[in-house]
């Protein structure tokens, strides 16, 4: 009986350790996701800025060009 309780105690300790490890990994992944989301928003802003500048340049180009 004592060996069964000891084994059960050991298994519960392992389970708790795995749970703690999973929680830590989850927290790390959440941080990485937040960082990636922020970078994505930053890149979207940069792309929109570049698109607007390109559209402004295109608007200033003449409609037709005489190459002769």
mmCIF file as Biopython writes it, N, C-alpha, C and O atoms, coordinates in Angstrom:
data_model
#
loop_
_atom_site.group_PDB
_atom_site.id
_atom_site.type_symbol
_atom_site.label_atom_id
_atom_site.label_alt_id
_atom_site.label_comp_id
_atom_site.label_asym_id
_atom_site.label_entity_id
_atom_site.label_seq_id
_atom_site.pdbx_PDB_ins_code
_atom_site.Cartn_x
_atom_site.Cartn_y
_atom_site.Cartn_z
_atom_site.occupancy
_atom_site.B_iso_or_equiv
_atom_site.auth_seq_id
_atom_site.auth_asym_id
_atom_site.pdbx_PDB_model_num
ATOM 1   N N  . UNK A ? 1  ? 0.828  -1.205 0.000   1.0 0.0 1  A 1 
ATOM 2   C CA . UNK A ? 1  ? 0.000  0.000  0.000   1.0 0.0 1  A 1 
ATOM 3   C C  . UNK A ? 1  ? 0.860  1.251  0.000   1.0 0.0 1  A 1 
ATOM 4   O O  . UNK A ? 1  ? 0.590  2.206  -0.728  1.0 0.0 1  A 1 
ATOM 5   N N  . UNK A ? 2  ? 1.920  1.234  0.842   1.0 0.0 2  A 1 
ATOM 6   C CA . UNK A ? 2  ? 2.805  2.397  0.890   1.0 0.0 2  A 1 
ATOM 7   C C  . UNK A ? 2  ? 3.486  2.636  -0.446  1.0 0.0 2  A 1 
ATOM 8   O O  . UNK A ? 2  ? 3.691  3.779  -0.855  1.0 0.0 2  A 1 
ATOM 9   N N  . UNK A ? 3  ? 3.840  1.536  -1.129  1.0 0.0 3  A 1 
ATOM 10  C CA . UNK A ? 3  ? 4.501  1.701  -2.433  1.0 0.0 3  A 1 
ATOM 11  C C  . UNK A ? 3  ? 3.533  2.300  -3.449  1.0 0.0 3  A 1 
ATOM 12  O O  . UNK A ? 3  ? 3.937  3.098  -4.295  1.0 0.0 3  A 1 
ATOM 13  N N  . UNK A ? 4  ? 2.263  1.922  -3.370  1.0 0.0 4  A 1 
ATOM 14  C CA . UNK A ? 4  ? 1.260  2.492  -4.274  1.0 0.0 4  A 1 
ATOM 15  C C  . UNK A ? 4  ? 1.068  3.987  -4.008  1.0 0.0 4  A 1 
ATOM 16  O O  . UNK A ? 4  ? 0.952  4.786  -4.937  1.0 0.0 4  A 1 
ATOM 17  N N  . UNK A ? 5  ? 1.037  4.347  -2.730  1.0 0.0 5  A 1 
ATOM 18  C CA . UNK A ? 5  ? 0.892  5.767  -2.386  1.0 0.0 5  A 1 
ATOM 19  C C  . UNK A ? 5  ? 2.123  6.559  -2.801  1.0 0.0 5  A 1 
ATOM 20  O O  . UNK A ? 5  ? 2.026  7.696  -3.263  1.0 0.0 5  A 1 
ATOM 21  N N  . UNK A ? 6  ? 3.279  5.935  -2.627  1.0 0.0 6  A 1 
ATOM 22  C CA . UNK A ? 6  ? 4.527  6.590  -3.028  1.0 0.0 6  A 1 
ATOM 23  C C  . UNK A ? 6  ? 4.555  6.797  -4.541  1.0 0.0 6  A 1 
ATOM 24  O O  . UNK A ? 6  ? 4.947  7.860  -5.022  1.0 0.0 6  A 1 
ATOM 25  N N  . UNK A ? 7  ? 4.140  5.780  -5.281  1.0 0.0 7  A 1 
ATOM 26  C CA . UNK A ? 7  ? 4.089  5.882  -6.741  1.0 0.0 7  A 1 
ATOM 27  C C  . UNK A ? 7  ? 3.085  6.943  -7.175  1.0 0.0 7  A 1 
ATOM 28  O O  . UNK A ? 7  ? 3.353  7.725  -8.087  1.0 0.0 7  A 1 
ATOM 29  N N  . UNK A ? 8  ? 1.930  6.965  -6.518  1.0 0.0 8  A 1 
ATOM 30  C CA . UNK A ? 8  ? 0.912  7.972  -6.820  1.0 0.0 8  A 1 
ATOM 31  C C  . UNK A ? 8  ? 1.441  9.377  -6.529  1.0 0.0 8  A 1 
ATOM 32  O O  . UNK A ? 8  ? 1.236  10.301 -7.316  1.0 0.0 8  A 1 
ATOM 33  N N  . UNK A ? 9  ? 2.115  9.527  -5.405  1.0 0.0 9  A 1 
ATOM 34  C CA . UNK A ? 9  ? 2.708  10.819 -5.048  1.0 0.0 9  A 1 
ATOM 35  C C  . UNK A ? 9  ? 3.735  11.251 -6.093  1.0 0.0 9  A 1 
ATOM 36  O O  . UNK A ? 9  ? 3.800  12.422 -6.467  1.0 0.0 9  A 1 
ATOM 37  N N  . UNK A ? 10 ? 4.525  10.306 -6.553  1.0 0.0 10 A 1 
ATOM 38  C CA . UNK A ? 10 ? 5.541  10.602 -7.574  1.0 0.0 10 A 1 
ATOM 39  C C  . UNK A ? 10 ? 4.870  11.034 -8.886  1.0 0.0 10 A 1 
ATOM 40  O O  . UNK A ? 10 ? 5.296  12.001 -9.517  1.0 0.0 10 A 1 
ATOM 41  N N  . UNK A ? 11 ? 3.846  10.327 -9.278  1.0 0.0 11 A 1 
ATOM 42  C CA . UNK A ? 11 ? 3.128  10.663 -10.525 1.0 0.0 11 A 1 
ATOM 43  C C  . UNK A ? 11 ? 2.462  12.034 -10.414 1.0 0.0 11 A 1 
ATOM 44  O O  . UNK A ? 11 ? 2.471  12.808 -11.371 1.0 0.0 11 A 1 
ATOM 45  N N  . UNK A ? 12 ? 1.893  12.331 -9.267  1.0 0.0 12 A 1 
ATOM 46  C CA . UNK A ? 12 ? 1.268  13.646 -9.076  1.0 0.0 12 A 1 
ATOM 47  C C  . UNK A ? 12 ? 2.320  14.745 -9.139  1.0 0.0 12 A 1 
ATOM 48  O O  . UNK A ? 12 ? 2.080  15.805 -9.718  1.0 0.0 12 A 1 
ATOM 49  N N  . UNK A ? 13 ? 3.480  14.497 -8.548  1.0 0.0 13 A 1 
ATOM 50  C CA . UNK A ? 13 ? 4.575  15.482 -8.602  1.0 0.0 13 A 1 
ATOM 51  C C  . UNK A ? 13 ? 5.020  15.714 -10.039 1.0 0.0 13 A 1 
ATOM 52  O O  . UNK A ? 13 ? 5.269  16.850 -10.440 1.0 0.0 13 A 1 
ATOM 53  N N  . UNK A ? 14 ? 5.118  14.642 -10.812 1.0 0.0 14 A 1 
ATOM 54  C CA . UNK A ? 14 ? 5.496  14.778 -12.227 1.0 0.0 14 A 1 
ATOM 55  C C  . UNK A ? 14 ? 4.433  15.568 -12.992 1.0 0.0 14 A 1 
ATOM 56  O O  . UNK A ? 14 ? 4.755  16.421 -13.819 1.0 0.0 14 A 1 
ATOM 57  N N  . UNK A ? 15 ? 3.185  15.278 -12.711 1.0 0.0 15 A 1 
ATOM 58  C CA . UNK A ? 15 ? 2.090  15.984 -13.376 1.0 0.0 15 A 1 
ATOM 59  C C  . UNK A ? 15 ? 2.123  17.473 -13.054 1.0 0.0 15 A 1 
ATOM 60  O O  . UNK A ? 15 ? 1.938  18.306 -13.941 1.0 0.0 15 A 1 
ATOM 61  N N  . UNK A ? 16 ? 2.354  17.805 -11.805 1.0 0.0 16 A 1 
ATOM 62  C CA . UNK A ? 16 ? 2.436  19.207 -11.397 1.0 0.0 16 A 1 
ATOM 63  C C  . UNK A ? 16 ? 3.616  19.893 -12.079 1.0 0.0 16 A 1 
ATOM 64  O O  . UNK A ? 16 ? 3.505  21.037 -12.520 1.0 0.0 16 A 1 
ATOM 65  N N  . UNK A ? 17 ? 4.754  19.186 -12.165 1.0 0.0 17 A 1 
ATOM 66  C CA . UNK A ? 17 ? 5.929  19.754 -12.839 1.0 0.0 17 A 1 
ATOM 67  C C  . UNK A ? 17 ? 5.629  20.014 -14.312 1.0 0.0 17 A 1 
ATOM 68  O O  . UNK A ? 17 ? 6.004  21.054 -14.853 1.0 0.0 17 A 1 
ATOM 69  N N  . UNK A ? 18 ? 4.955  19.073 -14.956 1.0 0.0 18 A 1 
ATOM 70  C CA . UNK A ? 18 ? 4.592  19.255 -16.367 1.0 0.0 18 A 1 
ATOM 71  C C  . UNK A ? 18 ? 3.609  20.405 -16.542 1.0 0.0 18 A 1 
ATOM 72  O O  . UNK A ? 18 ? 3.701  21.166 -17.505 1.0 0.0 18 A 1 
ATOM 73  N N  . UNK A ? 19 ? 2.683  20.527 -15.623 1.0 0.0 19 A 1 
ATOM 74  C CA . UNK A ? 19 ? 1.723  21.628 -15.681 1.0 0.0 19 A 1 
ATOM 75  C C  . UNK A ? 19 ? 2.438  22.972 -15.539 1.0 0.0 19 A 1 
ATOM 76  O O  . UNK A ? 19 ? 2.162  23.911 -16.286 1.0 0.0 19 A 1 
ATOM 77  N N  . UNK A ? 20 ? 3.357  23.057 -14.577 1.0 0.0 20 A 1 
ATOM 78  C CA . UNK A ? 20 ? 4.128  24.293 -14.399 1.0 0.0 20 A 1 
ATOM 79  C C  . UNK A ? 20 ? 4.939  24.624 -15.652 1.0 0.0 20 A 1 
ATOM 80  O O  . UNK A ? 20 ? 5.008  25.777 -16.077 1.0 0.0 20 A 1 
ATOM 81  N N  . UNK A ? 21 ? 5.553  23.590 -16.237 1.0 0.0 21 A 1 
ATOM 82  C CA . UNK A ? 21 ? 6.335  23.785 -17.460 1.0 0.0 21 A 1 
ATOM 83  C C  . UNK A ? 21 ? 5.439  24.267 -18.598 1.0 0.0 21 A 1 
ATOM 84  O O  . UNK A ? 21 ? 5.818  25.168 -19.347 1.0 0.0 21 A 1 
ATOM 85  N N  . UNK A ? 22 ? 4.265  23.680 -18.730 1.0 0.0 22 A 1 
ATOM 86  C CA . UNK A ? 22 ? 3.326  24.086 -19.779 1.0 0.0 22 A 1 
ATOM 87  C C  . UNK A ? 22 ? 2.877  25.528 -19.591 1.0 0.0 22 A 1 
ATOM 88  O O  . UNK A ? 22 ? 2.752  26.278 -20.559 1.0 0.0 22 A 1 
ATOM 89  N N  . UNK A ? 23 ? 2.636  25.911 -18.350 1.0 0.0 23 A 1 
ATOM 90  C CA . UNK A ? 23 ? 2.228  27.291 -18.083 1.0 0.0 23 A 1 
ATOM 91  C C  . UNK A ? 23 ? 3.336  28.268 -18.461 1.0 0.0 23 A 1 
ATOM 92  O O  . UNK A ? 23 ? 3.067  29.326 -19.030 1.0 0.0 23 A 1 
ATOM 93  N N  . UNK A ? 24 ? 4.574  27.919 -18.147 1.0 0.0 24 A 1 
ATOM 94  C CA . UNK A ? 24 ? 5.701  28.789 -18.492 1.0 0.0 24 A 1 
ATOM 95  C C  . UNK A ? 24 ? 5.852  28.910 -20.015 1.0 0.0 24 A 1 
ATOM 96  O O  . UNK A ? 24 ? 6.054  30.003 -20.544 1.0 0.0 24 A 1 
ATOM 97  N N  . UNK A ? 25 ? 5.750  27.784 -20.699 1.0 0.0 25 A 1 
ATOM 98  C CA . UNK A ? 25 ? 5.831  27.807 -22.161 1.0 0.0 25 A 1 
ATOM 99  C C  . UNK A ? 25 ? 4.685  28.621 -22.752 1.0 0.0 25 A 1 
ATOM 100 O O  . UNK A ? 25 ? 4.882  29.363 -23.714 1.0 0.0 25 A 1 
ATOM 101 N N  . UNK A ? 26 ? 3.506  28.489 -22.189 1.0 0.0 26 A 1 
ATOM 102 C CA . UNK A ? 26 ? 2.346  29.242 -22.653 1.0 0.0 26 A 1 
ATOM 103 C C  . UNK A ? 26 ? 2.591  30.742 -22.501 1.0 0.0 26 A 1 
ATOM 104 O O  . UNK A ? 26 ? 2.287  31.523 -23.403 1.0 0.0 26 A 1 
ATOM 105 N N  . UNK A ? 27 ? 3.142  31.135 -21.357 1.0 0.0 27 A 1 
ATOM 106 C CA . UNK A ? 27 ? 3.436  32.553 -21.128 1.0 0.0 27 A 1 
ATOM 107 C C  . UNK A ? 27 ? 4.469  33.058 -22.135 1.0 0.0 27 A 1 
ATOM 108 O O  . UNK A ? 27 ? 4.341  34.162 -22.664 1.0 0.0 27 A 1 
ATOM 109 N N  . UNK A ? 28 ? 5.481  32.252 -22.392 1.0 0.0 28 A 1 
ATOM 110 C CA . UNK A ? 28 ? 6.498  32.639 -23.376 1.0 0.0 28 A 1 
ATOM 111 C C  . UNK A ? 28 ? 5.887  32.769 -24.768 1.0 0.0 28 A 1 
ATOM 112 O O  . UNK A ? 28 ? 6.191  33.711 -25.500 1.0 0.0 28 A 1 
ATOM 113 N N  . UNK A ? 29 ? 5.037  31.831 -25.124 1.0 0.0 29 A 1 
ATOM 114 C CA . UNK A ? 29 ? 4.389  31.882 -26.443 1.0 0.0 29 A 1 
ATOM 115 C C  . UNK A ? 29 ? 3.470  33.092 -26.572 1.0 0.0 29 A 1 
ATOM 116 O O  . UNK A ? 29 ? 3.390  33.703 -27.637 1.0 0.0 29 A 1 
ATOM 117 N N  . UNK A ? 30 ? 2.782  33.436 -25.494 1.0 0.0 30 A 1 
ATOM 118 C CA . UNK A ? 30 ? 1.923  34.624 -25.528 1.0 0.0 30 A 1 
ATOM 119 C C  . UNK A ? 30 ? 2.761  35.886 -25.752 1.0 0.0 30 A 1 
ATOM 120 O O  . UNK A ? 30 ? 2.368  36.773 -26.509 1.0 0.0 30 A 1 
ATOM 121 N N  . UNK A ? 31 ? 3.897  35.955 -25.099 1.0 0.0 31 A 1 
ATOM 122 C CA . UNK A ? 31 ? 4.791  37.099 -25.278 1.0 0.0 31 A 1 
ATOM 123 C C  . UNK A ? 31 ? 5.291  37.168 -26.716 1.0 0.0 31 A 1 
ATOM 124 O O  . UNK A ? 31 ? 5.307  38.236 -27.327 1.0 0.0 31 A 1 
ATOM 125 N N  . UNK A ? 32 ? 5.698  36.024 -27.246 1.0 0.0 32 A 1 
ATOM 126 C CA . UNK A ? 32 ? 6.173  36.000 -28.637 1.0 0.0 32 A 1 
ATOM 127 C C  . UNK A ? 32 ? 5.067  36.386 -29.608 1.0 0.0 32 A 1 
ATOM 128 O O  . UNK A ? 32 ? 5.313  37.095 -30.584 1.0 0.0 32 A 1 
ATOM 129 N N  . UNK A ? 33 ? 3.854  35.923 -29.345 1.0 0.0 33 A 1 
ATOM 130 C CA . UNK A ? 33 ? 2.721  36.264 -30.204 1.0 0.0 33 A 1 
ATOM 131 C C  . UNK A ? 33 ? 2.429  37.758 -30.154 1.0 0.0 33 A 1 
ATOM 132 O O  . UNK A ? 33 ? 2.176  38.374 -31.189 1.0 0.0 33 A 1 
ATOM 133 N N  . UNK A ? 34 ? 2.460  38.337 -28.976 1.0 0.0 34 A 1 
ATOM 134 C CA . UNK A ? 34 ? 2.236  39.781 -28.848 1.0 0.0 34 A 1 
ATOM 135 C C  . UNK A ? 34 ? 3.306  40.559 -29.605 1.0 0.0 34 A 1 
ATOM 136 O O  . UNK A ? 34 ? 3.002  41.554 -30.263 1.0 0.0 34 A 1 
ATOM 137 N N  . UNK A ? 35 ? 4.555  40.111 -29.515 1.0 0.0 35 A 1 
ATOM 138 C CA . UNK A ? 35 ? 5.644  40.757 -30.241 1.0 0.0 35 A 1 
ATOM 139 C C  . UNK A ? 35 ? 5.436  40.637 -31.748 1.0 0.0 35 A 1 
ATOM 140 O O  . UNK A ? 35 ? 5.617  41.605 -32.487 1.0 0.0 35 A 1 
ATOM 141 N N  . UNK A ? 36 ? 5.053  39.443 -32.195 1.0 0.0 36 A 1 
ATOM 142 C CA . UNK A ? 36 ? 4.817  39.223 -33.627 1.0 0.0 36 A 1 
ATOM 143 C C  . UNK A ? 36 ? 3.639  40.057 -34.126 1.0 0.0 36 A 1 
ATOM 144 O O  . UNK A ? 36 ? 3.689  40.604 -35.228 1.0 0.0 36 A 1 
ATOM 145 N N  . UNK A ? 37 ? 2.593  40.154 -33.333 1.0 0.0 37 A 1 
ATOM 146 C CA . UNK A ? 37 ? 1.432  40.974 -33.712 1.0 0.0 37 A 1 
ATOM 147 C C  . UNK A ? 37 ? 1.820  42.450 -33.823 1.0 0.0 37 A 1 
ATOM 148 O O  . UNK A ? 37 ? 1.397  43.142 -34.749 1.0 0.0 37 A 1 
ATOM 149 N N  . UNK A ? 38 ? 2.619  42.919 -32.880 1.0 0.0 38 A 1 
ATOM 150 C CA . UNK A ? 38 ? 3.060  44.319 -32.919 1.0 0.0 38 A 1 
ATOM 151 C C  . UNK A ? 38 ? 3.911  44.569 -34.163 1.0 0.0 38 A 1 
ATOM 152 O O  . UNK A ? 38 ? 3.765  45.599 -34.820 1.0 0.0 38 A 1 
ATOM 153 N N  . UNK A ? 39 ? 4.802  43.624 -34.486 1.0 0.0 39 A 1 
ATOM 154 C CA . UNK A ? 39 ? 5.652  43.766 -35.674 1.0 0.0 39 A 1 
ATOM 155 C C  . UNK A ? 39 ? 4.796  43.755 -36.938 1.0 0.0 39 A 1 
ATOM 156 O O  . UNK A ? 39 ? 5.054  44.507 -37.878 1.0 0.0 39 A 1 
ATOM 157 N N  . UNK A ? 40 ? 3.795  42.913 -36.954 1.0 0.0 40 A 1 
ATOM 158 C CA . UNK A ? 40 ? 2.889  42.838 -38.107 1.0 0.0 40 A 1 
ATOM 159 C C  . UNK A ? 40 ? 2.175  44.170 -38.315 1.0 0.0 40 A 1 
ATOM 160 O O  . UNK A ? 40 ? 2.074  44.654 -39.442 1.0 0.0 40 A 1 
ATOM 161 N N  . UNK A ? 41 ? 1.681  44.760 -37.231 1.0 0.0 41 A 1 
ATOM 162 C CA . UNK A ? 41 ? 1.014  46.064 -37.336 1.0 0.0 41 A 1 
ATOM 163 C C  . UNK A ? 41 ? 1.989  47.132 -37.820 1.0 0.0 41 A 1 
ATOM 164 O O  . UNK A ? 41 ? 1.626  48.000 -38.615 1.0 0.0 41 A 1 
ATOM 165 N N  . UNK A ? 42 ? 3.215  47.064 -37.341 1.0 0.0 42 A 1 
ATOM 166 C CA . UNK A ? 42 ? 4.241  48.025 -37.771 1.0 0.0 42 A 1 
ATOM 167 C C  . UNK A ? 42 ? 4.517  47.885 -39.266 1.0 0.0 42 A 1 
ATOM 168 O O  . UNK A ? 42 ? 4.618  48.883 -39.980 1.0 0.0 42 A 1 
ATOM 169 N N  . UNK A ? 43 ? 4.636  46.653 -39.732 1.0 0.0 43 A 1 
ATOM 170 C CA . UNK A ? 43 ? 4.886  46.420 -41.158 1.0 0.0 43 A 1 
ATOM 171 C C  . UNK A ? 43 ? 3.695  46.842 -42.012 1.0 0.0 43 A 1 
ATOM 172 O O  . UNK A ? 43 ? 3.878  47.359 -43.114 1.0 0.0 43 A 1 
ATOM 173 N N  . UNK A ? 44 ? 2.497  46.630 -41.525 1.0 0.0 44 A 1 
ATOM 174 C CA . UNK A ? 44 ? 1.310  47.074 -42.261 1.0 0.0 44 A 1 
ATOM 175 C C  . UNK A ? 44 ? 1.309  48.597 -42.392 1.0 0.0 44 A 1 
ATOM 176 O O  . UNK A ? 44 ? 0.966  49.133 -43.445 1.0 0.0 44 A 1 
ATOM 177 N N  . UNK A ? 45 ? 1.689  49.280 -41.333 1.0 0.0 45 A 1 
ATOM 178 C CA . UNK A ? 45 ? 1.766  50.740 -41.376 1.0 0.0 45 A 1 
ATOM 179 C C  . UNK A ? 45 ? 2.805  51.185 -42.400 1.0 0.0 45 A 1 
ATOM 180 O O  . UNK A ? 45 ? 2.561  52.106 -43.180 1.0 0.0 45 A 1 
ATOM 181 N N  . UNK A ? 46 ? 3.965  50.530 -42.395 1.0 0.0 46 A 1 
ATOM 182 C CA . UNK A ? 46 ? 5.016  50.883 -43.352 1.0 0.0 46 A 1 
ATOM 183 C C  . UNK A ? 46 ? 4.569  50.615 -44.782 1.0 0.0 46 A 1 
ATOM 184 O O  . UNK A ? 46 ? 4.862  51.401 -45.682 1.0 0.0 46 A 1 
ATOM 185 N N  . UNK A ? 47 ? 3.858  49.504 -44.997 1.0 0.0 47 A 1 
ATOM 186 C CA . UNK A ? 47 ? 3.365  49.196 -46.342 1.0 0.0 47 A 1 
ATOM 187 C C  . UNK A ? 47 ? 2.349  50.230 -46.800 1.0 0.0 47 A 1 
ATOM 188 O O  . UNK A ? 47 ? 2.371  50.658 -47.954 1.0 0.0 47 A 1 
ATOM 189 N N  . UNK A ? 48 ? 1.465  50.631 -45.906 1.0 0.0 48 A 1 
ATOM 190 C CA . UNK A ? 48 ? 0.471  51.648 -46.267 1.0 0.0 48 A 1 
ATOM 191 C C  . UNK A ? 48 ? 1.141  52.977 -46.600 1.0 0.0 48 A 1 
ATOM 192 O O  . UNK A ? 48 ? 0.734  53.664 -47.537 1.0 0.0 48 A 1 
ATOM 193 N N  . UNK A ? 49 ? 2.158  53.336 -45.838 1.0 0.0 49 A 1 
ATOM 194 C CA . UNK A ? 49 ? 2.894  54.563 -46.116 1.0 0.0 49 A 1 
ATOM 195 C C  . UNK A ? 49 ? 3.562  54.488 -47.479 1.0 0.0 49 A 1 
ATOM 196 O O  . UNK A ? 49 ? 3.494  55.438 -48.259 1.0 0.0 49 A 1 
ATOM 197 N N  . UNK A ? 50 ? 4.208  53.364 -47.770 1.0 0.0 50 A 1 
ATOM 198 C CA . UNK A ? 50 ? 4.863  53.188 -49.071 1.0 0.0 50 A 1 
ATOM 199 C C  . UNK A ? 50 ? 3.841  53.210 -50.204 1.0 0.0 50 A 1 
ATOM 200 O O  . UNK A ? 50 ? 4.092  53.797 -51.257 1.0 0.0 50 A 1 
ATOM 201 N N  . UNK A ? 51 ? 2.692  52.573 -49.992 1.0 0.0 51 A 1 
ATOM 202 C CA . UNK A ? 51 ? 1.645  52.553 -51.020 1.0 0.0 51 A 1 
ATOM 203 C C  . UNK A ? 51 ? 1.144  53.966 -51.304 1.0 0.0 51 A 1 
ATOM 204 O O  . UNK A ? 51 ? 0.953  54.345 -52.459 1.0 0.0 51 A 1 
ATOM 205 N N  . UNK A ? 52 ? 0.933  54.742 -50.242 1.0 0.0 52 A 1 
ATOM 206 C CA . UNK A ? 52 ? 0.461  56.114 -50.426 1.0 0.0 52 A 1 
ATOM 207 C C  . UNK A ? 52 ? 1.481  56.962 -51.176 1.0 0.0 52 A 1 
ATOM 208 O O  . UNK A ? 52 ? 1.112  57.755 -52.042 1.0 0.0 52 A 1 
ATOM 209 N N  . UNK A ? 53 ? 2.752  56.800 -50.850 1.0 0.0 53 A 1 
ATOM 210 C CA . UNK A ? 53 ? 3.799  57.551 -51.549 1.0 0.0 53 A 1 
ATOM 211 C C  . UNK A ? 53 ? 3.853  57.158 -53.017 1.0 0.0 53 A 1 
ATOM 212 O O  . UNK A ? 53 ? 3.986  58.015 -53.890 1.0 0.0 53 A 1 
ATOM 213 N N  . UNK A ? 54 ? 3.749  55.857 -53.289 1.0 0.0 54 A 1 
ATOM 214 C CA . UNK A ? 54 ? 3.764  55.391 -54.671 1.0 0.0 54 A 1 
ATOM 215 C C  . UNK A ? 54 ? 2.562  55.922 -55.437 1.0 0.0 54 A 1 
ATOM 216 O O  . UNK A ? 54 ? 2.696  56.326 -56.592 1.0 0.0 54 A 1 
ATOM 217 N N  . UNK A ? 55 ? 1.399  55.927 -54.817 1.0 0.0 55 A 1 
ATOM 218 C CA . UNK A ? 55 ? 0.206  56.467 -55.468 1.0 0.0 55 A 1 
ATOM 219 C C  . UNK A ? 55 ? 0.370  57.954 -55.769 1.0 0.0 55 A 1 
ATOM 220 O O  . UNK A ? 55 ? -0.074 58.426 -56.816 1.0 0.0 55 A 1 
ATOM 221 N N  . UNK A ? 56 ? 1.001  58.691 -54.865 1.0 0.0 56 A 1 
ATOM 222 C CA . UNK A ? 56 ? 1.249  60.114 -55.100 1.0 0.0 56 A 1 
ATOM 223 C C  . UNK A ? 56 ? 2.187  60.316 -56.288 1.0 0.0 56 A 1 
ATOM 224 O O  . UNK A ? 56 ? 1.977  61.220 -57.097 1.0 0.0 56 A 1 
ATOM 225 N N  . UNK A ? 57 ? 3.206  59.491 -56.395 1.0 0.0 57 A 1 
ATOM 226 C CA . UNK A ? 57 ? 4.130  59.583 -57.525 1.0 0.0 57 A 1 
ATOM 227 C C  . UNK A ? 57 ? 3.399  59.253 -58.816 1.0 0.0 57 A 1 
ATOM 228 O O  . UNK A ? 57 ? 3.562  59.948 -59.819 1.0 0.0 57 A 1 
ATOM 229 N N  . UNK A ? 58 ? 2.600  58.204 -58.799 1.0 0.0 58 A 1 
ATOM 230 C CA . UNK A ? 58 ? 1.857  57.819 -60.000 1.0 0.0 58 A 1 
ATOM 231 C C  . UNK A ? 58 ? 0.854  58.888 -60.418 1.0 0.0 58 A 1 
ATOM 232 O O  . UNK A ? 58 ? 0.630  59.099 -61.610 1.0 0.0 58 A 1 
ATOM 233 N N  . UNK A ? 59 ? 0.254  59.560 -59.449 1.0 0.0 59 A 1 
ATOM 234 C CA . UNK A ? 59 ? -0.698 60.621 -59.764 1.0 0.0 59 A 1 
ATOM 235 C C  . UNK A ? 59 ? -0.018 61.794 -60.462 1.0 0.0 59 A 1 
ATOM 236 O O  . UNK A ? 59 ? -0.662 62.511 -61.228 1.0 0.0 59 A 1 
ATOM 237 N N  . UNK A ? 60 ? 1.263  61.998 -60.213 1.0 0.0 60 A 1 
ATOM 238 C CA . UNK A ? 60 ? 1.975  63.121 -60.829 1.0 0.0 60 A 1 
ATOM 239 C C  . UNK A ? 60 ? 2.519  62.791 -62.211 1.0 0.0 60 A 1 
ATOM 240 O O  . UNK A ? 60 ? 2.925  63.695 -62.941 1.0 0.0 60 A 1 
ATOM 241 N N  . UNK A ? 61 ? 2.536  61.516 -62.585 1.0 0.0 61 A 1 
ATOM 242 C CA . UNK A ? 61 ? 3.017  61.140 -63.909 1.0 0.0 61 A 1 
ATOM 243 C C  . UNK A ? 61 ? 1.991  61.522 -64.960 1.0 0.0 61 A 1 
ATOM 244 O O  . UNK A ? 61 ? 0.786  61.450 -64.718 1.0 0.0 61 A 1 
ATOM 245 N N  . UNK A ? 62 ? 2.471  61.928 -66.124 1.0 0.0 62 A 1 
ATOM 246 C CA . UNK A ? 62 ? 1.505  62.257 -67.183 1.0 0.0 62 A 1 
ATOM 247 C C  . UNK A ? 62 ? 0.789  60.980 -67.658 1.0 0.0 62 A 1 
ATOM 248 O O  . UNK A ? 62 ? 1.305  59.867 -67.565 1.0 0.0 62 A 1 
ATOM 249 N N  . UNK A ? 63 ? -0.418 61.206 -68.167 1.0 0.0 63 A 1 
ATOM 250 C CA . UNK A ? 63 ? -1.214 60.071 -68.649 1.0 0.0 63 A 1 
ATOM 251 C C  . UNK A ? 63 ? -0.561 59.390 -69.841 1.0 0.0 63 A 1 
ATOM 252 O O  . UNK A ? 63 ? -0.529 58.161 -69.912 1.0 0.0 63 A 1 
ATOM 253 N N  . UNK A ? 64 ? -0.045 60.167 -70.769 1.0 0.0 64 A 1 
ATOM 254 C CA . UNK A ? 64 ? 0.612  59.606 -71.950 1.0 0.0 64 A 1 
ATOM 255 C C  . UNK A ? 64 ? 1.999  60.207 -72.075 1.0 0.0 64 A 1 
ATOM 256 O O  . UNK A ? 64 ? 2.250  61.335 -71.649 1.0 0.0 64 A 1 
ATOM 257 N N  . UNK A ? 65 ? 2.875  59.448 -72.655 1.0 0.0 65 A 1 
ATOM 258 C CA . UNK A ? 65 ? 4.227  59.902 -72.878 1.0 0.0 65 A 1 
ATOM 259 C C  . UNK A ? 65 ? 4.515  59.784 -74.368 1.0 0.0 65 A 1 
ATOM 260 O O  . UNK A ? 65 ? 4.306  58.734 -74.974 1.0 0.0 65 A 1 
ATOM 261 N N  . UNK A ? 66 ? 5.011  60.909 -74.964 1.0 0.0 66 A 1 
ATOM 262 C CA . UNK A ? 66 ? 5.362  60.907 -76.380 1.0 0.0 66 A 1 
ATOM 263 C C  . UNK A ? 66 ? 6.830  60.538 -76.492 1.0 0.0 66 A 1 
ATOM 264 O O  . UNK A ? 66 ? 7.692  61.314 -76.079 1.0 0.0 66 A 1 
ATOM 265 N N  . UNK A ? 67 ? 7.134  59.360 -77.046 1.0 0.0 67 A 1 
ATOM 266 C CA . UNK A ? 67 ? 8.494  58.889 -77.142 1.0 0.0 67 A 1 
ATOM 267 C C  . UNK A ? 67 ? 9.134  59.249 -78.474 1.0 0.0 67 A 1 
ATOM 268 O O  . UNK A ? 67 ? 10.293 58.894 -78.688 1.0 0.0 67 A 1 
ATOM 269 N N  . UNK A ? 68 ? 8.439  59.940 -79.387 1.0 0.0 68 A 1 
ATOM 270 C CA . UNK A ? 68 ? 9.041  60.267 -80.680 1.0 0.0 68 A 1 
ATOM 271 C C  . UNK A ? 68 ? 9.800  61.547 -80.633 1.0 0.0 68 A 1 
ATOM 272 O O  . UNK A ? 68 ? 10.368 61.965 -81.642 1.0 0.0 68 A 1 
#
